[in-house]
Amino acid sequence: MVIGFSIALIVFSLLLMMLVLMHKGKGGGLSDMFGGGMQSSVGGSSVAERNLDRITIVVGLLWFACIVVLGVLMKLGT
């Protein structure tokens, strides 16, 4: 069970890094490499940004839950 949560933690960590890098930057930085610094005239960009925020929050909460569960499992010695 510990191995399963450890693998899930690695997957969520990589996914969280990717999602954070995809966010729109406030000027310069890594997000500009992926097109975050470009101004878009498409009207749906704000919806995409809100969805990206929601997905990032959900993945962050799952990442946090994996850490808590792993801590409890290791403390109990399971």
C-alpha positions in Angstrom: 0.0 0.0 0.0 2.9 2.3 0.8 4.4 1.7 -2.7 1.1 2.5 -4.3 0.8 5.9 -2.5 4.5 6.6 -3.2 3.9 6.1 -7.0 0.8 8.2 -6.8 2.8 11.0 -5.0 5.4 10.9 -7.8 2.7 11.2 -10.5 0.9 14.0 -8.7 4.2 15.8 -8.1 5.1 15.7 -11.8 1.5 16.7 -12.8 1.5 19.6 -10.4 4.8 20.9 -11.7 3.5 20.8 -15.2 0.3 22.6 -14.3 2.1 25.3 -12.4 4.4 26.0 -15.3 1.4 26.3 -17.6 -0.1 29.2 -15.6 0.0 32.6 -17.1 2.9 34.6 -15.8 2.8 38.2 -14.6 5.9 39.0 -16.6 8.9 36.9 -17.6 9.8 33.5 -16.2 9.3 29.9 -17.2 5.6 30.4 -18.1 6.6 32.6 -21.1 8.5 29.6 -22.6 5.2 27.8 -23.0 3.3 30.8 -24.5 2.0 32.2 -21.2 3.3 35.7 -22.0 1.5 36.0 -25.3 -1.7 38.1 -25.3 -4.6 36.3 -26.9 -7.7 37.9 -28.3 -9.7 34.7 -28.0 -12.6 35.2 -25.7 -12.4 31.7 -24.1 -9.0 32.3 -22.6 -10.4 33.3 -19.2 -12.5 30.1 -19.1 -9.4 28.0 -19.8 -7.5 29.8 -17.1 -10.2 29.2 -14.6 -10.3 25.5 -15.5 -6.5 25.3 -15.2 -6.8 26.9 -11.7 -9.4 24.4 -10.7 -7.4 21.4 -12.0 -4.3 22.7 -10.2 -6.2 23.0 -6.9 -7.6 19.5 -7.2 -4.2 18.0 -8.0 -2.6 20.0 -5.2 -5.2 18.6 -2.7 -4.7 15.1 -3.9 -0.9 15.6 -3.6 -1.4 16.8 0.0 -3.7 13.9 0.8 -1.1 11.4 -0.5 1.5 13.0 1.8 -0.8 12.7 4.8 -1.7 9.1 4.1 1.9 8.2 3.5 2.9 9.8 6.8 0.1 7.9 8.7 1.1 4.6 7.1 4.7 5.0 7.9 4.0 6.0 11.5 1.8 2.9 11.9 4.5 0.8 10.3 2.2 -0.7 7.7 
